[in-house]
Amino acid sequence: MKQRLFLSFLLAVAMVVYGLEYLPFDGSGMDRVFAWSWLVFAMLVISGNGLHLLYQKKRRRRVAVPIRYVSQSREKMRG
């Protein structure tokens, strides 16, 4: 899972670096809108993958409560 996220992150960065020279930021109306929207969506992809890579470790540290302990505590609560 971590390798896929890292690969997606690197590919998105590579696409932005490669595509910046071809995007028409100084073009006419719709050309400029397309270039900026493409850049915004690319930044969303990069930030989403980056944040998931950063916070994935904290989520793995949580330990699930085994089911038998939950069922025993419910029995104790019911009486």
Solvent accessible surface area in square Angstrom, and as a share of the most:
residue,aa,sasa,rsa
1,M,125,0.56
2,K,83,0.35
3,Q,141,0.63
4,R,134,0.49
5,L,5,0.03
6,F,106,0.44
7,L,104,0.52
8,S,36,0.23
9,F,55,0.23
10,L,84,0.42
11,L,100,0.50
12,A,10,0.08
13,V,52,0.30
14,A,55,0.42
15,M,112,0.50
16,V,10,0.06
17,V,103,0.59
18,Y,148,0.56
19,G,12,0.11
20,L,77,0.38
21,E,132,0.59
22,Y,143,0.54
23,L,24,0.12
24,P,47,0.30
25,F,58,0.24
26,D,129,0.67
27,G,23,0.22
28,S,77,0.50
29,G,51,0.49
30,M,150,0.67
31,D,65,0.34
32,R,113,0.41
33,V,89,0.51
34,F,116,0.48
35,A,0,0.00
36,W,134,0.47
37,S,42,0.27
38,W,65,0.23
39,L,29,0.14
40,V,81,0.47
41,F,132,0.55
42,A,14,0.11
43,M,90,0.40
44,L,107,0.53
45,V,76,0.44
46,I,26,0.13
47,S,53,0.34
48,G,39,0.38
49,N,24,0.12
50,G,16,0.16
51,L,96,0.48
52,H,56,0.25
53,L,28,0.14
54,L,124,0.62
55,Y,123,0.47
56,Q,13,0.06
57,K,115,0.49
58,K,124,0.52
59,R,134,0.49
60,R,161,0.59
61,R,182,0.67
62,R,184,0.67
63,V,136,0.78
64,A,88,0.68
65,V,98,0.56
66,P,66,0.41
67,I,150,0.76
68,R,150,0.55
69,Y,106,0.40
70,V,54,0.31
71,S,50,0.32
72,Q,89,0.40
73,S,50,0.32
74,R,134,0.49
75,E,114,0.51
76,K,164,0.70
77,M,161,0.72
78,R,196,0.72
79,G,101,0.98
